[in-house]
Amino acid sequence: MCCWGRFTGGDLVIPALQQRFEFQPGDVVIFRSCLLEHYVTPFIGEQSSISFFSQNDVMGNFEPEDNIAL
């Protein structure tokens, strides 16, 4: 996920990890969102975000001999 805009508040919360992250314009956060419930706290101003996802297990499609640094 990444976000942008002019706002205050809007922290990213992942309850299962007992974590709360400041989610500021330009930040990029990568996590397994299909496995971890998450939400953004209330904010003042305008906040937009984009969530990227993959329908399949992308990492599982690489073979060890591909020599790709993961």
Wavefront OBJ file of the C-alpha trace (Angstrom):
o trace
v 0.000 0.000 0.000
v 1.074 3.570 -0.532
v -0.645 6.811 0.386
v -0.553 10.492 -0.447
v -2.440 13.684 0.371
v -2.463 16.382 3.028
v -3.713 14.936 6.297
v -3.005 14.323 9.950
v -3.759 11.023 11.661
v -4.584 8.032 9.511
v -2.194 5.559 11.150
v -2.081 2.008 9.787
v -3.045 -0.551 12.447
v -2.392 -4.319 12.269
v -4.068 -5.764 15.394
v -2.622 -9.308 15.148
v 0.904 -7.848 15.309
v -0.129 -5.305 17.955
v 1.410 -2.639 15.732
v 0.401 0.882 14.803
v 2.409 2.674 12.106
v 2.385 6.324 11.128
v 1.165 6.183 7.531
v 2.408 9.395 5.947
v 2.363 10.660 2.339
v 4.900 8.787 0.233
v 5.101 5.804 2.604
v 5.026 2.308 1.128
v 4.019 -0.613 3.344
v 4.295 -4.240 2.243
v 2.596 -7.022 4.188
v 0.330 -10.013 3.586
v -2.914 -8.107 3.780
v -4.996 -11.184 2.945
v -3.738 -12.803 6.165
v -3.601 -9.778 8.462
v -6.632 -7.717 9.373
v -5.743 -4.043 9.072
v -7.317 -0.606 9.111
v -6.471 3.081 9.015
v -7.381 5.307 11.961
v -9.492 8.428 11.436
v -7.714 11.367 9.819
v -8.256 15.049 9.133
v -7.717 16.326 5.601
v -7.530 14.404 2.349
v -5.883 10.999 2.156
v -5.713 8.709 -0.856
v -4.095 5.309 -1.091
v -3.464 2.471 -3.494
v -3.353 -1.178 -2.513
v -1.500 -3.551 -4.809
v -2.248 -7.246 -4.702
v -1.549 -10.488 -6.468
v -4.213 -13.111 -7.036
v -1.689 -15.965 -6.792
v 1.324 -16.738 -4.634
v 3.908 -14.804 -6.638
v 6.836 -15.823 -4.442
v 5.913 -19.498 -4.836
v 6.349 -19.224 -8.604
v 10.133 -18.804 -8.401
v 12.399 -21.814 -8.464
v 15.643 -21.727 -6.402
v 17.730 -22.146 -9.553
v 16.324 -18.896 -10.966
v 19.060 -17.116 -8.984
v 16.760 -14.279 -8.108
v 17.494 -12.409 -4.903
v 14.246 -12.393 -2.973
l 1 2 3 4 5 6 7 8 9 10 11 12 13 14 15 16 17 18 19 20 21 22 23 24 25 26 27 28 29 30 31 32 33 34 35 36 37 38 39 40 41 42 43 44 45 46 47 48 49 50 51 52 53 54 55 56 57 58 59 60 61 62 63 64 65 66 67 68 69 70
